[in-house]
């Protein structure tokens, strides 16, 4: 048993960020996780053959390097070994089944030069410029507690900057699907093909509401920040965080499964597990799913009935899978321009990606899954032997418990058996081979991580969903995680909810943990006003 000011449950990016902020502000902090190491879905390993280093789960860090956690702790992380590799040229591309390639570069003008329709070039410039003009205000809203006065300043500045019409336009974008937003602004297919598959990385589908807000956010962010990956693999990121947390005096307890949040006299007083207990004098922060928090970890008597009911109704999103491939040589892309692109989608844009999402939602293995092809070795050659290549293949349209195969080829009756995992991986590699003839002959090793494996690795990935719950509009923003608890403060005094299931949702940014820790350590408003008056005098 130990006692600290705060206990943080869950050592993913939000838990690490929260622990660091609290400790940096003078709090004593314990960080606890059931996994054997901190990092959550951040890890690298030789998963295929020796000499090939793969980012096991997440990989790309544009949201992190543009966020508040990096702004505060970036210098310390770099001092403890973090280095990034990035692109200044080709950024992301989509290869369609008709053989066409749509390509985005870091440089905006190089990107629009590839659009066939002159009107699309200016429409794209306008969309990026519009977001750039309001990025601080949009970021302020996405990084604020929406049920608080913190939203007033960015809302007022957005209104002052763009007027009532712009406020209403952003509200409409939030209610619009990505496909609808793209169709209304662009005549050609290039912008849709490049950016519609990116909606999968927000846990959305092309026809999901709020895609109209997310598409320009993705585009503008990637043009500005690129696609940074950690030199030497994502594991180096976790190592740097471990050193920062140690330097700040955070007590890290890995391999400790939290079975219960201790509630005494109506207040969260700590956490406990099998034969151990960590007490918190000031706060408990839990980076867990709503179901785990309100139905498993807390006593029923501490949770209002409506909250408990809504936690049981919380929807998790589609499952995901990861396939790692070691290749003896470079990917033999049919389209030469893809040989220098760090991240390629195999998709026809909204059309094929929407179909694959619908099939997965129906419990079917997609006939033509959208394949995310990560070529991290192009940015960080140290990950593979000289002249070789490695592929980070992500599938974000996969059912956790498949009831059938849309192509009628694979036997799903036993669930995610090794046979089914191998058969689906073969389908994915077959789709890649149509764009890269001869790639199969270069394969030295394949490692498949199924949705069931994701769930086993991280208890928050319910149903194999790595994004902490469906990001549909009715379960986002003011209503995330729950309609009656759409904020980070819970109905239990001293208990705060952080993580991907809470606002602003999934993504390697650590914003929810940072936001709550900032709020806990902020001066009370009357005291802050008094201090400012004294300082002015």
C-alpha positions, 0 to 999 in steps of 0.5 A, a space after each residue: 500500500 502507498 499513498 500519493 496525491 493522485 493515482 492515474 489508472 492506465 499508462 497509455 499516452 493520456 495516462 502518461 501525459 496526466 501523470 507528467 503534468 501533475 508531477 511537474 506541478 508538484 503533486 506526488 503521483 502513482 501511475 498504474 497499468 495491468 500491462 507489463 510496460 507503459 505505453 498502451 498501444 505504443 510499442 515496437 518489436 521485431 515481429 517478423 524476422 530478426 533485423 526488421 523493427 516494426 511499430 506494433 500498433 500506432 506509428 505516426 505522430 502528427 497529432 502529438 507534435 502539434 499538441 500541448 503535451 509535446 509543447 510542454 514536454 518535447 524538450 525533456 523527451 528529446 533530452 531523453 532520447 526521442 528523435 523524429 524522422 519526417 518527410 518534406 516531400 511526398 506525404 500520403 497517396 491513394 492507389 485506386 483499383 483503376 490504376 490511378 494514383 492521387 498524391 499529396 505532398 507536404 507542399 500545398 502547391 505541389 499537391 494541387 498541381 496534380 488535380 485535373 480540375 482547375 477549380 479544385 486547385 483553388 477550392 483546396 487552397 481555400 479549404 486549407 487557408 480557412 482552417 489555418 485562419 481558425 486553427 487556434 480556435 478549433 484547436 481550443 475547442 477540441 482541447 477544452 472541457 466543453 461543459 465549462 467556461 473554457 469554451 467561451 474564449 475560443 468560441 468568441 474568437 471564432 465568431 469575432 474572426 469569422 462572424 456568425 456565418 462562419 460559426 454556422 458553417 462549422 456547425 454544418 460541417 460537423 453535421 456533414 459526412 466526409 463524402 458529402 463535404 468532399 462532393 460539395 466542394 470538388 469536381 474531380 476525384 483526387 481530393 476524395 481519394 486522398 482524404 476520405 480513407 483518412 477518416 478511418 483513422 478517426 474511427 469514422 466512415 465516409 458517410 459518418 457525420 462530423 467527417 466534414 469537420 475532420 477532412 480539412 483538419 487532417 489535410 491541414 495538419 498533415 501539410 503542416 506537420 508531416 508524418 513524423 515517426 520515431 527514429 529507431 521505432 515507437 518503443 523509443 518514444 515509450 523509453 523517453 517517457 519512462 525517463 521523463 516520468 522517473 525524473 519527475 518522481 512518478 511512481 510507476 506500477 506495471 503488471 497491476 490490474 485495477 479491480 476496484 476504485 476505492 470510494 470512501 464517504 462518497 469520494 474516490 480515495 484510491 484503487 485496489 487490486 489482488 492484494 494491493 492498494 494505492 491511496 490518493 489524497 486528491 484525485 483518481 484519474 482513470 483512462 478506461 472505457 465507460 463500461 469498465 469505469 461505471 459498471 465494473 470498477 465502481 460500486 453500483 451505489 456510487 453511480 447514478 442509475 442513468 449514468 450506469 444505464 448509459 455506460 451499458 449502452 456505450 457503443 464501440 466501433 469497428 475492430 481493427 487488424 494489423 499485418 506486419 511484413 518483412 520484405 527482402 527488397 523495396 516494394 515493387 510499386 507499379 506506379 513509380 511515385 508510390 516508392 517514396 510515399 510514407 503512407 499509402 491507402 489502397 482504396 477508391 476513396 469514399 466509394 470502396 471505403 464506405 462499402 468495406 465499412 458497411 460490410 464490417 459493420 454487418 459482421 462480414 470480412 470485407 471483400 475489398 478492404 481499405 489497406 493502409 500501407 505504412 512504409 516507415 523505413 522510407 523515413 527511418 532506414 535503420 528499421 530494416 537491413 540495407 536494401 530491404 523494406 518493411 510494411 505496416 499494414 492496417 485494416 480498420 474495417 474488420 469485425 471482432 466476431 465475424 459472421 461471414 465473408 463478403 467474398 464467400 471465400 473464408 470460413 469464419 465459423 470458428 472466429 479469428 482462428 490462425 487459419 482465418 487470420 492467415 487467409 485474410 492476410 493473404 487477401 490483403 497481400 493479394 490486393 497489394 500485389 495488384 498494385 505492386 506485382 512481385 511483392 509476394 516473392 519478396 516476403 520473408 515473414 508475416 505477423 498478423 494481429 487480429 481484433 481479438 489480439 488487440 482486445 487481449 493486449 488492451 482492455 480498453 479495445 473493447 470489441 477490437 476497437 482501438 479508438 475507445 468507442 464509436 466516434 459517431 456524432 451522437 457519441 462525440 463532443 458534448 456527448 462523449 463519453 455519455 449524454 449525462 456525463 459528457 465531461 471528464 469530471 465524474 459523478 464521484 467526487 475526486 474521480 476523473 475520466 480520461 482516455 480515448 473514450 472521452 473528449 476529444 477522442 482517440 489519437 496520439 495526442 494525450 489531450 484529455 489527460 493533459 486537460 484534466 491534469 491542467 484543470 486539477 493544478 490550476 489556480 482557483 479563479 479568485 486567487 488568480 485574479 488577486 495574484 494578477 492585481 498584486 503583480 500589477 501594483 
